[in-house]
Amino acid sequence: MADVKSVGVIGGGQMGSGIAQLAAVAGISVWLEVATNALKNLKCTSNLEDLQSADVIIEAIVESEDVKKKLFSELDRIAKPSAILASNTSSISITRIASATSRPCQVIGMHFMNPPPIMKLVEIVRGADTSNETFMTVKTMAERFGKIIVCSQDYPGFIVNRILIPMINEAFFTLYTGVATREDIDTGMKLGTNQPMGPLELADFIGLDVCLSIMKVLHVGLGDSKYRPCPLLVQYVDAGRLGRKRGIGVYTYGKQQELIKSSSRL
Ligand SMILES: NC(=O)c1ccc[n+]([C@@H]2O[C@H](COP(=O)([O-])OP(=O)(O)OC[C@H]3O[C@@H](n4cnc5c(N)ncnc54)[C@H](O)[C@@H]3O)[C@@H](O)[C@H]2O)c1
């Protein structure tokens, strides 16, 4: 494919808004499909049909295989025949997402890290039928965004989340079994292993719902009980404690923090 001139981004949450920013800064015209909120500097739409002229469409919606497959099947109908359909999925099989379309050679994983404008890496995941042309177009576009590329085979969690999310899950087990406080777990890992954020702090940053979805994909996809999600992580998600984006996760933030402080003073 020639130079990418126009990109559609679906999902206006943490990842989608950052990916749209990257593309706009790289001089590419962007349509961002927003479910709830809007960004001033981009063309925003809540109508998928507006993406029909995009050269590349990047999906960054909820981490659910069924929801993504339904969307990809719609995109297959709407997007122009030459368009590439990319998923920012953290863990779900690109081959299975591609199977919902009639163009599996033009479907690829483009896994940005959070926050996309800051983090240097993009993990590119080729499904069973992804063509070299699709791979080269997406690689060139990611490099235009100023990113470093790594390539992964299409197995659950790819490279980064295959290693990272079990570590986060283990941090939850460490908290759940009373080994240490959340602060000591995070400080221990920050200062003891030279990571910029502790694993529980990072889980709040990623979103506990996203972490749990990825753990479930690893558990089912790799069929090993060592990947079972920690019950405390499950309970936090059930309670709506999704991390920074909700103001409460393992820790509390902003208004939620103020509310808790004032209720404890009553
Ligand atoms: N959070 C991270 O650190 C991170 C990192 C890399 C990849 N990802 C992946 O990116 C994707 C999005 O994650 P996020 O953290 O931005 O989540 P998020 O909850 O912040 O945002 C998801 C957005 O998608 C919208 N949405 C849901 N279903 C939709 C649909 N059918 N059509 C249009 N919009 C829809 C929601 O309204 C929300 O705005 C997931 O697949 C996730 O695994 C997340």
The ligand as a MOL file (V3000), in Angstrom:
LIG
                    3D

  0  0  0     0  0            999 V3000
M  V30 BEGIN CTAB
M  V30 COUNTS 44 48 0 0 0
M  V30 BEGIN ATOM
M  V30 1 N -5.0690 0.2420 29.2440 0
M  V30 2 C -3.9000 -0.1620 28.7810 0
M  V30 3 O -2.8560 -0.0120 29.4430 0
M  V30 4 C -3.8150 -0.8260 27.4320 0
M  V30 5 C -2.5530 -0.9680 26.8210 0
M  V30 6 C -2.4800 -1.5490 25.5510 0
M  V30 7 C -3.6290 -2.0140 24.9250 0
M  V30 8 N -4.8390 -1.8900 25.5610 0 CHG=1
M  V30 9 C -6.0170 -2.4100 24.8570 0
M  V30 10 O -6.6830 -1.3010 24.2530 0
M  V30 11 C -8.1080 -1.5590 24.2160 0
M  V30 12 C -8.8400 -0.4020 24.9120 0
M  V30 13 O -8.3430 -0.2770 26.2420 0
M  V30 14 P -8.4820 1.1000 27.0600 0
M  V30 15 O -7.5690 0.9950 28.2210 0
M  V30 16 O -8.3920 2.2760 26.1460 0 CHG=-1
M  V30 17 O -9.9880 0.9620 27.6070 0
M  V30 18 P -11.0000 2.1310 28.0390 0
M  V30 19 O -12.0040 1.4430 28.9100 0
M  V30 20 O -10.2750 3.3330 28.5460 0
M  V30 21 O -11.6740 2.5760 26.6430 0
M  V30 22 C -12.4530 1.7450 25.8320 0
M  V30 23 C -13.3710 2.6730 25.0190 0
M  V30 24 O -14.0450 1.9000 24.0240 0
M  V30 25 C -15.3960 2.3240 23.9820 0
M  V30 26 N -16.1620 1.2140 23.4150 0
M  V30 27 C -16.4770 0.0280 23.9850 0
M  V30 28 N -17.1470 -0.7450 23.1130 0
M  V30 29 C -17.2340 -0.0280 21.9510 0
M  V30 30 C -17.7930 -0.2810 20.6570 0
M  V30 31 N -18.3960 -1.4490 20.3870 0
M  V30 32 N -17.6840 0.6930 19.7000 0
M  V30 33 C -17.0540 1.8720 19.9520 0
M  V30 34 N -16.4950 2.1600 21.1640 0
M  V30 35 C -16.5820 1.2270 22.1380 0
M  V30 36 C -15.7370 2.6770 25.4350 0
M  V30 37 O -16.8450 3.5610 25.5040 0
M  V30 38 C -14.4340 3.3590 25.8850 0
M  V30 39 O -14.4350 4.7450 25.5540 0
M  V30 40 C -8.3200 -2.9360 24.8710 0
M  V30 41 O -8.3280 -3.9170 23.8780 0
M  V30 42 C -7.0710 -3.0610 25.7490 0
M  V30 43 O -6.7420 -4.3990 26.0250 0
M  V30 44 C -4.9670 -1.2770 26.7880 0
M  V30 END ATOM
M  V30 BEGIN BOND
M  V30 1 1 1 2
M  V30 2 2 2 3
M  V30 3 1 2 4
M  V30 4 1 4 5
M  V30 5 2 4 44
M  V30 6 2 5 6
M  V30 7 1 6 7
M  V30 8 2 7 8
M  V30 9 1 8 9
M  V30 10 1 8 44
M  V30 11 1 9 10
M  V30 12 1 9 42
M  V30 13 1 10 11
M  V30 14 1 11 12
M  V30 15 1 11 40
M  V30 16 1 12 13
M  V30 17 1 13 14
M  V30 18 2 14 15
M  V30 19 1 14 16
M  V30 20 1 14 17
M  V30 21 1 17 18
M  V30 22 2 18 19
M  V30 23 1 18 20
M  V30 24 1 18 21
M  V30 25 1 21 22
M  V30 26 1 22 23
M  V30 27 1 23 24
M  V30 28 1 23 38
M  V30 29 1 24 25
M  V30 30 1 25 26
M  V30 31 1 25 36
M  V30 32 1 26 27
M  V30 33 1 26 35
M  V30 34 2 27 28
M  V30 35 1 28 29
M  V30 36 1 29 30
M  V30 37 2 29 35
M  V30 38 1 30 31
M  V30 39 2 30 32
M  V30 40 1 32 33
M  V30 41 2 33 34
M  V30 42 1 34 35
M  V30 43 1 36 37
M  V30 44 1 36 38
M  V30 45 1 38 39
M  V30 46 1 40 41
M  V30 47 1 40 42
M  V30 48 1 42 43
M  V30 END BOND
M  V30 END CTAB
M  END
